[in-house]
Amino acid sequence: MQAMILAAGRGERMRPLTDTTPKPLLPAGGKPLIVWHIEALTRAGIRDIVVNHAHLGQQIEHALGDGARFGARIRYSPETEALETAGGIAQALPLLGATPFAVINGDIACDYDFARLPPLAGALRASGRRAHLVLVPNPPHHPRGDFALRGDNVSAAGETMLTFSGIGIYDPALFAAVPRGAKAKLAPLLRAAMEDNAVSGERHDGRWMDVGTPERLAELDRLLRGL
């Protein structure tokens, strides 16, 4: 299967670090955030990777190249300006193909086992659902969560809310109505699919962090270095 790493965001909350360095290239534990994802994907046997970029995007291409040194095959989906999550994915669809693919936010840190993704993608296609989401317990900075999980079905509201991890599997059909080059958010597409019971999910209770601020980046660095 193919995977896409989202790397186009400006990283406003991470300034001034992102004034000169794109957020996915900020280092933690001795290597850029995005490299942790690439290495985890290749260990799981997922080697075809698409990376979108906008802000300082040429730095990302220069740093990662064609992916050969990671054992991956990396292709790029450049954006003149960031197209939001759904817009960026829709823009990259010609590179991602016609079967379900994984998408990982470039600014998270997580020990989720990416080897789970290929069989989940196969199950998604067989079920006719349009998305599968990995959800996590709500962090202190996002106490209300995003979605509810009942069994393996995800809904927009429920008694116990969880946070979307930024790891998902999507059928290309989810983005059929998004014009290429248009800005579009992911959440409205997911909520519409949830109304059709077309979104499955699972809960991950391992390590997860939204690396959205310099303080969280420093915290992750200490964690990865065992300090």
C-alpha positions, -999 to +999 in steps of 0.1 A: +000+000+000+010+036-002+013+062+026+012+099+026+029+121+052+014+156+056+041+182+057+027+213+042+016+232+073+032+266+082+036+257+119+026+290+133+026+278+169+061+265+164+075+299+155+102+312+155+117+277+148+096+273+117+106+307+103+137+291+088+129+253+090+097+235+080+081+218+110+086+182+097+124+188+096+126+200+132+148+175+151+138+154+181+159+125+195+186+133+170+166+131+138+139+151+120+103+144+130+094+132+095+123+108+094+108+089+124+077+083+103+096+073+072+117+048+091+086+033+109+068+029+076+096+012+059+101-012+089+064-021+084+070-028+047+054+004+035+079+019+012+059+039-013+055+073+003+041+106-008+050+138+010+032+171+004+048+204+012+043+241+008+062+263+034+100+259+027+091+228+008+124+226-011+142+220+022+121+189+026+129+175-008+166+183-003+167+166+031+148+134+020+156+131-016+141+101-033+140+081-001+165+055-012+187+060+019+157+051+041+148+021+019+117+040+007+105+055-026+094+091-019+075+113-043+063+148-036+031+167-040+040+205-039+015+231-030+019+268-038+001+274-005-011+249+021-044+234+009-055+221+044-056+183+050-084+172+026-072+196-001-036+183+002-048+147+000-070+155-030-041+172-048-020+141-043-045+115-054-029+110-088+002+098-069-017+077-044-036+055-067-071+040-067-069+018-036-071+028+001-039+045+014-026+056+048-021+093+058+001+104+088+004+139+101+040+150+099+039+167+133+029+139+156+050+113+175+034+079+180+045+043+186+015+029+167+025-002+147+023+008+111+024-029+101-013-029+110-021-005+082-020-029+051-045-054+065-067-026+077-066-011+043-077-044+028-106-046+053-116-011+046-120-018+009-139-051+016-163-034+040-172-005+017-163+020+044-145+052+034-121+058+063-105+041+093-092+064+121-067+057+149-080+075+180-061+082+213-070+094+248-075+132+250-044+151+258-045+180+283-045+206+255-075+189+237-098+177+265-130+175+245-117+152+219-129+148+183-149+117+178-166+088+196-158+051+192-184+024+197-171-010+188-152-004+156-176+024+144-166+061+147-193+088+152-192+125+155-206+125+190-209+101+219-206+096+256-169+091+255-149+113+231-114+106+219-089+125+199-080+118+163-043+108+163-035+121+128-032+085+115-059+073+091-066+051+061-088+065+034-105+053+003-099+078-026-137+081-029-138+101+003-122+130-016-141+127-049-159+161-044-128+181-036-114+199-066-077+196-071-060+228-060-088+238-036-085+242+001-106+218+021-106+205+056-108+168+065-133+169+094-164+178+074-157+149+050-153+125+079-185+137+096-205+133+064-191+097+061-199+090+097-236+098+090-235+068+066-217+046+092-188+046+067-159+053+092-143+026+113-117+031+140-096+019+168-082+032+201-044+034+206-033+037+242+005+038+236+027+069+232+013+097+212+020+134+211+009+163+190+043+181+185+027+215+179+047+238+201+084+243+210+077+231+245+062+198+233+091+194+208+116+198+237+095+173+258+096+148+229+134+153+225+139+145+262+117+114+259+135+100+229+169+106+244+159+090+276+166+121+297 
